[in-house]
Amino acid sequence: MARVSAMIESSALHDTRAAYDAVAGLYAELFSDVLTTLPLERAMLAAFAELVSAQGAGPVADLGCGPGHVTAHLDGLGVEAFGVDLSPEMVALAREAHPHLRFDEGSMTALDLADGVLGGILAYFSVIHTPPRDLPVVFAEFARVLAPGGHVLLGFFAGDDPVPQPFDHKVALAYRWAPDSIADLVRQAGFAEVARVQREPHDGERPFRQALLLARKACGEPVQIP
């Protein structure tokens, strides 16, 4: 897995890191309290937290944690959570805002974690910048670090086209995915879908449906990407 993951240290990762470094302060100012206006997202996060806690298989990694607001929300729900982000500026802001929590710099394509150590993974609108060809590798990496029976909660922008559609995210190039397409990739990585939620955009949001997909890792061996 390390060999394959290293191949994805590409221009896409470099560009995304640089873009979020450049807007980190503004991003934190605009979005650090966004969950207060999102009841459906809070409900899914609460269900995710309850499932992870009941499983008791390990902590939750909030991958692409940004300024750490969702990591802190999980902590408030009683979950042992830590954050990982590609952007060192985001990690610095998260550590400053939430000094009692752990935040590390890193990439979801090559996590500095041992096999099977996590009880859950949250990727809340953080896989949207991953080039479509690389997303199966990311999901295989999720399967590697999750304990059997562990849960993953994905947030993404939804579309109807089975082919992922690029769009101008304003920070970095991003993609909309048909929920069925994401579910198929998750299934191929060794997960079973548990639930999904879609909602229409609120005023001021991008004019795309937003989706959350919850899945559980099977208890067999993780899928290996050759």
BAFI-3210 file (N, C-alpha, C; in Angstrom, 3 decimals, decimal comma, padded with zeros to 6 digits):
// residues 226
n [1|2|3|4|5|6|7|8|9|10|11|12|13|14|15|16|17|18|19|20|21|22|23|24|25|26|27|28|29|30|31|32|33|34|35|36|37|38|39|40|41|42|43|44|45|46|47|48|49|50|51|52|53|54|55|56|57|58|59|60|61|62|63|64|65|66|67|68|69|70|71|72|73|74|75|76|77|78|79|80|81|82|83|84|85|86|87|88|89|90|91|92|93|94|95|96|97|98|99|100|101|102|103|104|105|106|107|108|109|110|111|112|113|114|115|116|117|118|119|120|121|122|123|124|125|126|127|128|129|130|131|132|133|134|135|136|137|138|139|140|141|142|143|144|145|146|147|148|149|150|151|152|153|154|155|156|157|158|159|160|161|162|163|164|165|166|167|168|169|170|171|172|173|174|175|176|177|178|179|180|181|182|183|184|185|186|187|188|189|190|191|192|193|194|195|196|197|198|199|200|201|202|203|204|205|206|207|208|209|210|211|212|213|214|215|216|217|218|219|220|221|222|223|224|225|226]
n.u [000,821|001,989|003,693|001,928|000,427|002,351|002,664|000,643|001,352|001,097|000,637|-001,957|-002,310|-000,326|-001,245|-003,727|-002,965|-001,461|-003,457|-005,331|-003,692|-003,377|-005,882|-006,565|-007,055|-009,322|-011,131|-011,459|-012,682|-015,121|-016,367|-016,167|-018,264|-020,284|-021,805|-023,861|-025,992|-026,860|-028,847|-029,377|-026,839|-025,695|-027,263|-026,505|-023,803|-024,092|-025,274|-023,215|-021,204|-022,375|-022,485|-019,756|-018,841|-020,261|-019,122|-016,488|-013,877|-011,681|-010,158|-011,518|-010,562|-010,551|-010,410|-008,930|-009,467|-009,484|-009,938|-010,591|-013,154|-015,171|-013,951|-013,796|-016,525|-017,179|-015,684|-017,155|-019,381|-018,583|-016,724|-013,530|-011,440|-009,324|-007,606|-006,575|-004,860|-004,051|-003,017|-000,638|-001,142|-003,860|-003,773|-002,286|-004,081|-006,197|-004,986|-004,540|-007,155|-008,317|-006,816|-006,794|-007,085|-005,792|-003,978|-002,725|-000,431|-000,922|-001,628|-004,536|-004,059|-001,892|-001,719|-000,255|-000,527|-001,047|-002,181|-005,643|-006,247|-008,160|-011,443|-013,244|-013,681|-013,954|-014,641|-015,289|-016,474|-013,932|-012,841|-013,528|-011,709|-010,049|-008,610|-010,620|-009,500|-007,874|-009,394|-010,249|-007,875|-007,613|-009,892|-009,196|-007,048|-008,418|-009,805|-007,647|-006,673|-008,828|-010,445|-011,883|-015,356|-015,412|-016,497|-017,116|-017,735|-018,749|-018,739|-019,969|-020,344|-023,205|-024,219|-025,994|-024,893|-023,234|-020,541|-017,925|-018,095|-016,136|-015,711|-015,487|-014,326|-013,524|-011,544|-009,907|-009,683|-012,521|-014,824|-018,044|-020,043|-022,091|-024,195|-024,613|-022,366|-020,240|-020,992|-020,599|-017,781|-016,985|-018,029|-016,468|-014,086|-014,408|-016,462|-019,741|-022,684|-024,448|-026,194|-027,578|-027,827|-029,317|-029,511|-031,040|-029,352|-028,749|-029,606|-027,034|-025,175|-023,214|-024,751|-025,516|-026,672|-026,106|-024,466|-024,326|-022,754|-022,813|-020,892|-019,859|-017,021|-016,294|-015,767|-013,773|-010,690|-009,044|-009,484|-006,963|-005,129|-003,591]
n.v [-001,197|001,238|001,718|002,198|004,352|006,332|007,082|008,851|011,267|013,907|016,489|017,266|016,860|018,614|021,090|021,306|021,394|023,805|025,632|025,510|026,254|028,929|030,073|029,521|030,996|032,611|030,599|029,259|031,309|031,573|029,051|027,682|027,520|026,302|023,972|024,499|025,342|023,169|020,750|018,116|017,134|017,188|015,225|012,898|012,805|012,369|009,816|008,337|008,721|007,369|004,730|004,167|004,408|002,331|000,137|000,240|000,004|001,631|004,942|007,841|009,110|012,250|013,063|015,369|017,592|020,350|023,444|022,135|022,083|020,136|017,900|018,699|018,781|016,043|015,205|016,477|014,877|012,716|011,061|009,645|011,484|012,581|014,872|015,072|016,777|017,960|020,487|022,481|025,000|024,901|022,884|024,175|026,222|024,636|023,403|025,638|026,549|024,363|023,214|020,979|018,775|016,406|017,107|016,376|016,771|015,482|013,099|011,626|009,693|008,248|007,298|007,824|005,554|002,515|-000,737|-001,349|000,213|002,131|003,054|004,493|006,567|009,837|011,620|014,445|016,098|016,072|014,248|015,293|016,640|014,755|013,264|011,384|008,918|008,208|007,767|005,076|004,081|005,695|004,874|002,219|002,631|003,702|001,376|-000,180|001,012|000,974|-000,813|-004,127|-004,017|-001,342|002,079|004,351|007,695|009,619|012,775|014,612|016,393|015,953|014,522|013,692|012,400|009,424|009,557|011,189|014,705|017,488|020,629|024,179|024,817|027,018|027,081|024,795|022,534|020,444|017,629|016,439|013,687|010,962|009,519|006,704|005,897|006,534|004,800|002,328|002,303|002,348|-000,087|-001,838|-001,505|-002,956|-002,338|-002,150|-000,512|001,498|003,672|006,546|010,055|012,743|016,195|019,250|022,250|024,921|028,432|030,486|028,449|026,335|025,485|022,691|019,407|017,999|015,292|012,580|009,609|006,635|003,906|000,524|-001,313|-004,519|-007,690|-009,260|-009,668|-006,626|-005,035|-005,190|-002,905|-003,348]
n.w [000,000|000,758|-001,393|-003,534|-002,533|-002,334|-004,952|-005,397|-004,416|-005,813|-008,316|-007,776|-004,971|-004,056|-005,073|-003,785|-001,081|-001,041|-001,790|000,331|002,462|001,794|002,255|004,833|007,265|006,610|005,912|008,371|009,812|008,443|008,539|010,987|012,817|011,424|011,703|013,455|011,969|010,559|010,801|009,770|009,162|011,709|012,909|011,512|012,210|014,934|014,946|013,752|015,714|017,861|016,882|016,526|019,156|020,385|019,152|020,034|019,037|018,685|018,230|016,446|013,335|011,969|008,859|006,762|008,330|008,502|010,206|012,532|013,641|013,312|014,349|017,015|017,532|017,424|019,615|021,603|021,520|022,897|021,731|021,206|019,401|016,733|014,531|011,088|008,585|005,316|005,030|006,546|007,647|008,288|010,225|012,213|012,963|013,925|016,146|017,719|018,206|019,469|021,805|023,440|021,913|019,509|016,566|013,401|010,698|007,457|004,798|003,392|001,553|002,340|005,212|008,378|010,145|011,918|010,779|011,160|013,462|014,000|015,099|013,680|010,757|009,685|006,849|005,947|003,463|002,387|000,614|-001,769|-003,347|-004,365|-007,184|-009,443|-010,345|-008,273|-006,044|-005,365|-004,215|-001,972|-000,509|-000,080|001,617|003,794|004,548|005,328|007,718|009,425|012,041|011,952|011,414|011,887|011,240|008,530|007,634|005,041|003,479|000,707|-002,430|-004,360|-007,482|-010,542|-012,695|-013,576|-014,086|-012,463|-011,899|-012,534|-010,819|-010,150|-007,144|-005,853|-003,862|-004,452|-007,238|-007,509|-007,225|-008,156|-007,212|-008,164|-005,759|-005,885|-007,300|-005,572|-003,498|-004,759|-005,073|-002,413|-001,584|-003,113|-001,808|000,461|002,228|003,704|002,885|005,196|005,624|003,940|003,338|001,652|000,814|-000,322|-001,443|000,886|001,189|-000,023|-000,194|-002,421|-005,547|-005,388|-004,583|-001,355|000,214|002,545|003,384|005,111|006,115|006,856|007,744|006,509|008,157|007,167|005,296|004,282|001,082|-001,343|-003,292|-006,365]
ca.u [000,000|002,849|004,207|000,874|000,048|003,388|002,492|-000,392|001,906|001,033|000,324|-003,253|-002,074|000,454|-002,101|-004,740|-002,294|-001,128|-004,688|-005,912|-002,786|-003,582|-007,188|-006,869|-007,657|-010,666|-011,948|-011,803|-013,616|-016,420|-016,997|-015,921|-019,514|-021,293|-022,666|-025,027|-027,077|-026,995|-029,392|-029,237|-025,442|-025,494|-027,913|-025,661|-022,608|-024,478|-025,442|-021,863|-020,527|-022,973|-022,064|-018,335|-018,700|-020,778|-018,169|-015,346|-012,719|-010,575|-010,534|-011,962|-009,715|-011,249|-009,440|-009,270|-010,184|-009,515|-009,636|-010,854|-014,467|-015,944|-013,243|-014,248|-017,920|-017,145|-015,210|-018,294|-020,313|-018,001|-015,874|-012,097|-011,229|-008,178|-007,711|-005,443|-005,106|-002,945|-002,536|-000,035|-001,794|-005,090|-003,408|-001,893|-005,306|-006,934|-004,302|-004,751|-008,559|-008,713|-005,520|-006,934|-007,210|-004,611|-004,082|-001,494|-000,346|-000,787|-002,471|-005,368|-003,568|-000,810|-001,876|000,804|-001,258|-000,927|-003,376|-006,720|-006,194|-009,229|-012,830|-014,038|-013,084|-014,814|-014,076|-016,398|-016,209|-012,487|-012,462|-014,027|-010,592|-009,269|-008,903|-011,407|-008,687|-007,172|-010,296|-010,183|-006,699|-007,962|-010,817|-008,428|-006,278|-009,384|-010,042|-006,437|-006,453|-010,018|-010,651|-013,081|-016,579|-015,324|-017,385|-016,642|-018,780|-018,264|-019,539|-019,558|-021,334|-023,854|-024,718|-026,744|-024,083|-022,375|-019,147|-017,711|-018,066|-015,310|-016,260|-014,643|-014,651|-012,952|-010,280|-009,158|-010,539|-013,283|-015,651|-019,335|-020,184|-023,378|-024,096|-024,464|-020,978|-019,444|-021,348|-019,947|-016,360|-016,877|-018,293|-015,295|-013,007|-014,675|-017,433|-021,169|-023,405|-025,384|-027,227|-027,180|-028,725|-029,080|-030,354|-030,865|-028,505|-029,328|-029,230|-025,632|-024,310|-023,094|-026,054|-025,436|-027,098|-025,046|-024,734|-023,557|-022,865|-022,255|-020,597|-019,185|-016,022|-016,542|-014,869|-012,757|-009,459|-009,258|-009,163|-005,645|-005,002|-002,293]
ca.v [000,000|002,414|001,971|002,790|005,641|007,308|007,534|009,873|012,552|014,437|017,903|017,498|017,037|019,839|022,244|021,387|021,856|025,227|026,416|025,616|027,088|030,338|030,584|028,861|031,913|032,966|029,387|029,047|032,364|031,384|027,734|027,002|027,268|025,992|022,862|024,992|025,583|021,972|019,692|016,774|016,737|016,876|013,946|011,813|012,752|011,750|008,382|007,833|008,689|006,307|003,442|003,984|004,187|000,999|-000,853|000,286|-000,575|002,568|006,338|008,310|010,074|013,224|013,241|016,626|018,201|021,798|024,123|021,260|022,282|018,890|017,068|019,148|018,359|014,623|015,146|016,844|013,748|011,654|010,198|009,941|011,890|013,425|015,381|015,029|017,639|018,148|021,869|022,827|026,180|024,436|022,152|025,170|026,857|023,650|023,247|026,862|026,639|023,196|022,717|019,714|017,698|016,111|017,378|016,017|017,030|014,236|012,874|010,440|008,690|007,482|007,639|007,364|004,783|001,065|-001,420|-001,723|000,891|003,114|002,627|005,237|007,604|010,874|012,376|015,377|016,926|016,128|013,444|015,949|017,120|013,606|012,884|010,145|007,708|007,912|007,542|003,695|003,920|006,338|004,013|001,052|003,083|003,743|-000,003|-000,691|001,528|000,735|-002,138|-004,820|-003,474|000,112|002,854|005,540|008,632|010,454|013,894|014,995|017,038|014,901|014,781|012,588|011,743|008,387|009,991|012,332|015,969|018,507|021,974|025,175|024,877|028,306|026,829|023,861|021,721|019,431|016,752|015,941|012,253|010,312|008,696|005,283|005,670|006,494|003,568|001,214|002,320|001,963|-001,533|-002,519|-001,413|-003,860|-001,768|-002,312|000,730|001,478|004,689|007,751|011,210|013,826|017,370|020,343|023,309|026,059|029,738|030,829|027,311|026,003|024,966|021,245|018,581|017,528|013,903|011,882|008,168|005,910|002,521|-000,285|-002,227|-005,944|-008,298|-010,041|-008,983|-005,462|-005,158|-004,664|-002,320|-003,807]
ca.w [000,000|000,798|-002,737|-004,352|-001,987|-002,639|-006,328|-005,464|-004,003|-007,163|-008,404|-007,148|-003,548|-003,864|-005,334|-002,736|000,139|-001,186|-001,844|001,672|003,256|001,456|002,725|006,103|008,230|006,164|005,997|009,774|010,200|007,800|008,681|012,259|013,539|010,415|012,104|014,190|011,012|009,733|011,660|009,211|009,326|013,130|013,192|010,991|013,042|016,206|014,697|013,539|017,008|018,678|016,346|016,825|020,597|020,703|018,653|020,938|018,352|018,578|018,045|015,134|012,629|011,130|007,785|006,127|009,458|008,435|011,470|013,671|014,264|013,359|015,325|018,335|017,687|017,784|021,001|022,429|021,525|023,712|020,913|021,155|018,013|016,390|013,175|010,155|007,440|004,384|005,124|007,838|008,202|008,915|011,439|013,213|013,454|014,718|017,427|018,494|018,612|020,273|022,298|024,164|020,939|018,680|015,130|012,705|009,263|006,721|003,629|003,477|000,619|002,979|006,614|009,275|011,145|011,760|010,302|012,050|014,767|014,141|015,177|012,711|009,914|009,144|005,723|005,775|002,295|002,168|-000,553|-002,987|-004,162|-004,833|-008,572|-009,458|-010,526|-007,031|-004,916|-004,868|-003,350|-000,701|000,225|000,376|002,773|004,889|004,975|005,982|009,073|010,237|012,633|011,459|011,991|012,017|010,376|007,825|007,239|003,946|003,005|-000,638|-003,281|-005,137|-008,827|-011,147|-013,713|-012,989|-014,242|-011,574|-012,613|-011,888|-010,730|-009,502|-005,722|-005,463|-003,172|-005,292|-008,098|-006,779|-008,063|-007,701|-007,441|-007,944|-004,551|-006,217|-007,719|-004,335|-002,787|-005,444|-004,740|-001,010|-001,528|-003,658|-000,818|001,567|003,152|003,447|003,152|006,320|005,426|003,215|003,422|000,710|000,999|-001,263|-000,875|001,578|000,646|000,170|-000,502|-003,831|-006,003|-005,559|-003,461|-000,476|000,596|003,564|003,245|006,245|005,746|007,874|007,204|006,715|009,136|006,474|004,949|003,432|-000,338|-001,695|-004,622|-006,891]
c.u [000,861|003,365|003,178|000,541|001,070|003,231|001,498|000,101|002,144|000,790|-001,012|-003,098|-001,344|-000,430|-003,155|-004,138|-002,022|-002,383|-005,299|-005,003|-003,098|-004,862|-007,520|-007,567|-009,076|-011,603|-012,401|-012,826|-015,022|-017,128|-016,859|-017,190|-020,636|-022,245|-023,906|-026,224|-027,426|-027,538|-029,248|-027,807|-025,155|-026,118|-027,069|-024,374|-022,923|-024,649|-024,080|-021,135|-021,066|-022,531|-020,601|-018,137|-019,165|-019,808|-016,933|-014,058|-011,536|-011,070|-011,036|-010,933|-010,604|-010,258|-009,850|-010,017|-010,270|-009,182|-010,127|-012,227|-015,289|-015,258|-013,705|-015,702|-017,984|-016,677|-016,351|-019,358|-019,761|-017,103|-014,405|-011,728|-009,955|-008,295|-006,424|-005,796|-003,838|-002,266|-001,914|-000,655|-003,104|-004,787|-003,023|-003,115|-006,115|-006,294|-004,519|-006,179|-008,959|-007,463|-005,595|-007,028|-005,929|-004,912|-002,724|-001,570|-000,166|-001,778|-003,272|-004,956|-002,479|-000,798|-000,761|000,170|-001,062|-002,246|-004,378|-006,795|-007,363|-010,589|-013,709|-013,190|-014,189|-014,054|-015,173|-016,045|-014,704|-012,031|-012,852|-012,910|-009,748|-009,602|-009,615|-010,579|-008,022|-008,101|-010,333|-008,989|-006,967|-008,880|-010,140|-007,574|-007,191|-009,613|-008,849|-006,375|-007,668|-010,012|-011,849|-014,332|-016,555|-016,169|-016,663|-017,852|-018,184|-019,249|-019,042|-020,687|-021,888|-024,291|-025,453|-025,933|-023,214|-020,884|-018,924|-017,470|-017,195|-016,045|-015,282|-015,106|-014,241|-011,673|-009,392|-010,152|-011,207|-014,184|-016,977|-019,450|-021,641|-023,256|-023,944|-023,035|-020,047|-019,717|-020,686|-018,462|-016,123|-017,069|-017,067|-014,116|-013,271|-015,637|-018,849|-021,863|-024,404|-026,529|-026,663|-028,259|-028,321|-029,986|-030,059|-030,017|-029,325|-028,938|-027,774|-024,672|-024,178|-024,369|-026,035|-026,063|-025,883|-025,447|-023,807|-023,814|-022,117|-022,073|-019,799|-018,214|-016,397|-015,488|-013,802|-011,505|-009,777|-008,839|-007,816|-005,666|-003,651|-001,422]
c.v [001,256|002,759|002,669|004,186|006,710|007,867|008,677|011,201|013,335|015,925|018,207|017,703|018,342|021,066|022,412|021,900|023,356|026,101|026,581|026,358|028,572|030,912|030,098|029,793|032,285|031,775|029,143|030,068|032,094|030,111|027,079|026,744|026,819|024,878|023,328|025,204|024,339|020,802|018,286|016,259|016,387|015,531|012,774|011,679|012,094|010,242|007,708|007,685|007,564|004,932|003,157|003,679|002,789|-000,086|-000,920|-000,227|000,374|003,973|006,613|009,292|010,939|013,641|014,420|017,506|019,714|022,423|023,371|021,370|020,994|017,885|017,405|018,753|016,884|014,436|015,485|015,764|012,552|010,699|010,621|010,234|012,704|013,804|015,237|015,931|017,802|019,493|022,154|024,063|025,805|023,708|023,129|025,866|025,908|023,478|024,463|026,922|025,532|022,537|021,399|018,518|017,566|016,405|017,139|016,457|015,699|014,145|011,595|009,366|007,804|007,844|007,032|006,648|003,297|000,470|-001,619|-001,002|001,839|002,452|003,344|006,221|008,549|011,574|013,329|016,393|017,101|015,234|014,142|016,421|015,980|013,316|011,532|008,871|007,272|007,558|006,074|003,439|004,543|005,445|002,733|001,413|003,216|002,332|-000,573|-000,263|001,322|-000,684|-002,813|-004,317|-001,982|000,825|004,021|006,376|009,608|011,574|014,329|015,728|016,012|015,417|013,573|011,798|010,669|008,672|011,207|013,615|016,985|019,844|022,879|025,349|026,208|028,152|025,938|023,052|020,618|018,678|016,477|014,474|011,840|009,429|007,202|004,959|005,613|005,194|002,353|001,143|001,895|000,452|-002,316|-002,502|-002,265|-003,337|-002,134|-000,998|000,522|002,457|005,790|008,818|012,188|014,998|018,392|021,445|024,375|027,351|030,032|029,685|027,140|025,293|023,477|020,564|018,156|016,168|013,455|010,394|007,500|004,453|001,853|-001,240|-003,670|-006,523|-009,197|-009,203|-007,767|-005,740|-004,527|-004,116|-002,696|-002,639]
c.w [000,000|-000,586|-003,590|-003,862|-002,323|-004,035|-006,436|-004,900|-005,289|-007,131|-007,746|-005,643|-003,271|-004,024|-004,249|-001,437|000,074|-001,154|-000,457|002,642|003,051|002,047|004,130|007,085|007,874|006,282|007,435|010,242|009,672|008,247|010,055|013,065|012,608|010,851|012,870|013,278|010,201|010,555|011,095|009,372|010,791|013,486|012,698|011,797|014,388|016,045|014,508|014,881|017,883|018,199|016,671|018,301|020,986|020,268|019,541|020,343|018,240|018,347|016,638|014,592|011,752|010,051|006,913|007,114|009,378|009,777|012,703|014,287|014,342|014,294|016,737|018,584|018,072|019,217|021,963|022,503|022,297|022,963|021,066|019,701|017,884|014,922|012,397|008,989|006,620|004,575|006,489|008,475|008,885|010,223|012,544|013,802|014,329|016,091|018,320|019,037|019,584|020,866|023,045|023,226|020,117|017,221|014,493|011,251|008,538|005,586|003,798|002,478|001,230|004,456|007,461|010,462|010,864|011,265|011,442|013,374|015,009|014,284|014,174|011,931|009,494|008,029|005,253|004,689|002,055|001,024|-001,856|-003,898|-004,738|-006,288|-008,609|-009,583|-009,223|-005,879|-004,460|-003,954|-001,983|000,121|000,697|001,585|003,997|005,440|005,722|007,444|009,988|010,803|011,972|012,182|012,196|010,973|009,724|007,450|006,244|003,671|001,644|-001,346|-004,260|-006,499|-009,340|-012,157|-013,056|-013,146|-013,352|-012,366|-011,881|-011,833|-009,990|-008,067|-005,110|-004,649|-004,033|-006,118|-007,293|-007,746|-007,355|-008,090|-007,300|-006,701|-004,839|-006,629|-006,513|-003,576|-003,436|-005,095|-003,292|-000,857|-002,032|-002,689|000,413|002,611|002,726|003,793|004,292|006,081|004,547|003,362|002,340|001,057|-000,093|-000,628|-000,164|000,857|000,977|-000,074|-002,012|-004,291|-006,313|-004,348|-002,642|000,081|001,704|003,403|004,386|005,850|006,850|007,208|007,520|007,651|008,501|006,214|004,086|001,994|-000,600|-003,123|-005,188|-007,329]
res [m|a|r|v|s|a|m|i|e|s|s|a|l|h|d|t|r|a|a|y|d|a|v|a|g|l|y|a|e|l|f|s|d|v|l|t|t|l|p|l|e|r|a|m|l|a|a|f|a|e|l|v|s|a|q|g|a|g|p|v|a|d|l|g|c|g|p|g|h|v|t|a|h|l|d|g|l|g|v|e|a|f|g|v|d|l|s|p|e|m|v|a|l|a|r|e|a|h|p|h|l|r|f|d|e|g|s|m|t|a|l|d|l|a|d|g|v|l|g|g|i|l|a|y|f|s|v|i|h|t|p|p|r|d|l|p|v|v|f|a|e|f|a|r|v|l|a|p|g|g|h|v|l|l|g|f|f|a|g|d|d|p|v|p|q|p|f|d|h|k|v|a|l|a|y|r|w|a|p|d|s|i|a|d|l|v|r|q|a|g|f|a|e|v|a|r|v|q|r|e|p|h|d|g|e|r|p|f|r|q|a|l|l|l|a|r|k|a|c|g|e|p|v|q|i|p]
***
